[in-house]
Amino acid sequence: MGAGVNIGLIAVKLTGGILTGSIALIGDGIHSISDLATDLTVLAGIRLGARKADISHAYGHGRYETLAGGVVALVLIMVGAYIAWDAGMALYDNHVSYPGGAVVVIAAGAIAVKEWIARRTLRVAAEVRSPALRANAWHHRSDALSSVAVLLGGIGSLLGWGHADQVAGMIVGGMVIAAGISTVGTVIHELLEGSLSRAELRLIQHAVAEVPKVQGWHKLRTRRVGRNVFIDLHVLVDPHISVLEGHRISMEVERAIKAAVSQSANVLVHVEPNIPELAAHDAND
């Protein structure tokens, strides 16, 4: 559905931009072309990322989806730079334009449609914990925001300001670049084995502390791979309990963590006897 809507918006924006001479609206149409391209990129990333783990990818293929989000971000930055440059050069050349009311009507319609798609995509991304879908949702939203700039530029031109369209184009480009940079930061954090957020770590720590017979814990490590999170930690228990009881405690810890993070989690719990000798050893690791 998103691809079909983008195709329609591309046709309307580019046709309207060419007929009215609006640089901002043409730039907005080019942004919508990048939306269509990234829709296809995200779809490919999701399908590749959904493949099950195998011998060569023991942790699954979730990074394909992360890389798809990175591609979306890079496209955003390049498209934003092009739009800003084109509008800036027109302003430098003292080009004036008065696109007329058609630009206002087209931009207003585009804002409503793209914001609706962005909100729907963000809901789905939150439900399935997809970084690629989240990046694409913000791509849709950046398109809606860029149309806001086009709308304001169209209103400015109607009020008699001949440079309103060029200024709007530069604002559009800046918004698109900012959205791309934000997404790149998220993608890089994951690719560099960044841990979960502090809020998520606090939820995990609280969940472990609430498990009966857990006397302590350390070496909590987390990372995200696409939609999945991987968590491992060491828990300290009474050294006199049986192996079976230790295993039962580890399973309770695993269940508690999975309930706390509320997403697909792979949890590895290492059980240790709570004795001073091991504590000193672990402190030196």
URMO-V592674 format. One record per residue. BURIAL is b if it has 16 or more other ideal C-beta (glycine too) atoms within 10 Angstrom, else e. Layout:
# URMO-V592674
BURIAL ; BURIAL
This chain:
# URMO-V592674
e ; b ; e ; e ; b ; b ; e ; e ; b ; b ; e ; b ; b ; b ; e ; b ; b ; e ; e ; b ; e ; b ; b ; b ; b ; b ; b ; b ; b ; b ; b ; b ; b ; b ; b ; b ; b ; b ; b ; e ; b ; b ; b ; e ; b ; b ; e ; b ; b ; e ; e ; e ; e ; e ; e ; e ; e ; e ; e ; b ; b ; b ; b ; b ; b ; b ; b ; b ; b ; b ; b ; b ; b ; e ; b ; b ; b ; e ; b ; b ; e ; b ; b ; b ; e ; b ; b ; e ; e ; b ; b ; e ; e ; e ; e ; e ; b ; b ; b ; b ; e ; b ; b ; b ; e ; b ; b ; e ; e ; b ; b ; e ; b ; b ; b ; e ; b ; b ; e ; e ; b ; b ; e ; e ; b ; e ; e ; e ; b ; b ; b ; b ; b ; b ; b ; b ; b ; b ; b ; b ; b ; b ; b ; b ; b ; b ; b ; b ; b ; b ; b ; b ; b ; b ; b ; b ; b ; e ; e ; e ; e ; e ; b ; b ; b ; b ; b ; b ; b ; b ; b ; b ; b ; b ; b ; b ; b ; e ; b ; b ; e ; e ; b ; b ; e ; b ; b ; e ; e ; b ; e ; e ; e ; e ; e ; b ; e ; e ; e ; b ; e ; e ; b ; b ; e ; e ; b ; b ; e ; e ; b ; e ; e ; b ; e ; e ; b ; e ; e ; b ; e ; b ; b ; b ; b ; b ; b ; b ; b ; b ; b ; e ; b ; b ; b ; b ; b ; e ; e ; e ; e ; e ; e ; e ; e ; b ; e ; e ; b ; b ; e ; b ; b ; b ; e ; b ; b ; b ; e ; b ; b ; e ; e ; e ; b ; e ; b ; e ; b ; e ; b ; b ; e ; e ; e ; e ; e ; e ; e ; e ; e ; e ; e ; e ; e
